[in-house]
Amino acid sequence: MKRIKAALLTAAVVAGMTVAATPAQAVDYCNIGGGTIICEYGVSTTTLPDGTKQEFAIGTDRAVWTRWTKSGGWTSWTSMGGEWYSSVGIRTQQVYPYLFALVLKGSDGWLWANWRDSGGNWTGWSHLPDPT
């Protein structure tokens, strides 16, 4: 009886080891304005009252990257850091049109935000409270 149990246990362990792991879904990359981004997340854009357009995207390093234009020529992409697993959400305020926040899902599964003030400065990434 012990041999049968041992054989069954061994067979179960071997069967568990031979199950192939599901490969991770391949990530597609797109070249946008001289930078490479994760296509799945796309590019998020906002336009400020002075006509400045600013784009945000997730780069191959999973950081947020941004660039902007006011007169037609775009700046180079600049990293804003982090490790993100979502598209860039832009939350604007109608009362203060130069203020807006970027909201993304972090590697920890939580939402994070980075606020831009009216002078163009960023607060830095901060963890948002659990909405439940």
N, C-alpha and C positions, 0 to 999 in steps of 0.2 A: 504494500500500500504506500509506504514511504517513497519507493522508487517511482510509482505512478505520479504521486504529488510532485516529486522533484522534476520528473520529466515534463509534466504539465507547466510547472513554473518556468522551467528552462525554455520551453516552447513559447510561452507567453512573452518572456523577456526578449528572445530572439525575434519574434514577430514584431514586437514593439520597436526594436532597433532597425528592422528592415523597412519600416514604413518611411517612404521618402517624405522629406519636409517639403511643404508647398513653397515654391520659390517666390520671393518678393516680386511684386509687380515692377516691371522695368519703368524707369523714369525717363520721360521724353524731355529733351532740352530744345529751346528755341533761341535763336539769335535775334536780339532786339536792340537796335541803336548802338551796336558795338559791344553789347554785353550778352551773356548767356544766362537764361533763366529757366526755371522749371515750367514747362508749357501748361501743365495741369492747373496751375494757380493763376496764370494770366498776368495782366498788368492792370493795376488800379490807378485811376487818375482823378485828380481834383483840380479845379480852377479857382484861383483866388480873385478877389474883387479887382485887383490891378491888372488882371489878364495873365498872370503867371500860371502856367500849367505845370503840375508836378506829378510824376509817375512813380509808382512803387511796385516792386516785383520781388519774388523769392529767387535768389541766385542758386547756383549749383552747390554752394556751401551752406544752403538753407538760411542764410542771413537775408534781412530785408535790404534791398538796394533801391536807391532813388536817383532821379535826375529831374531837371526842370528847364523850362524855357520861358522867356518873356518876349523875345524878339524873333523867334523862328529857329535859332540855333540852340540845340540841346547841350547841356553840360555833360560831362562824363558821368557814368554811374558811380555813386558813392555808397559805401556800406554803412548801414545803421545797426549792424550786428544782430545777435540772437540766433536761435535755431528754431525754425518755424515749420509747422505742418498744416498750413492753410493758406488761402489767398489773403491778401492784405485788405482788411475791412477799413473803410474811411468813415469816421463819424464826425459830421460837421454840426455847427451850431449856427442857426440863422441869425441870432442876436449878435454874435461875434464872428463874422465871416472869416476872419484871419485865423481863428482858433479851430483846430481839428485834432482828432486823435486817430492813430492807427491801432487797430485791434486785431490780434492774431492768436492762433492756438499754438502754444509752446510745446516743446518736446516732452513736458510733464503732463500734457493733456489739458492744462488750464489755459484760460484766456489771459492775455497780457496786453497792456496798452502803453503807448508813448504819445504824449500830448505835445503839440506845437503851439507856442504862444504867438501873440500878435507881432513880436519882433523876429520871428523865424527860429527861435531857440526851441530845443527839444528837452523834455523833462527827464528822459531816460526811461527804460522799460520798467513797468511796475505790474505786479501781479494783481489781477482783478479778483474781488471776493467771489466766492461760490454763490451763484444766483439762487440756489435752493435754500 
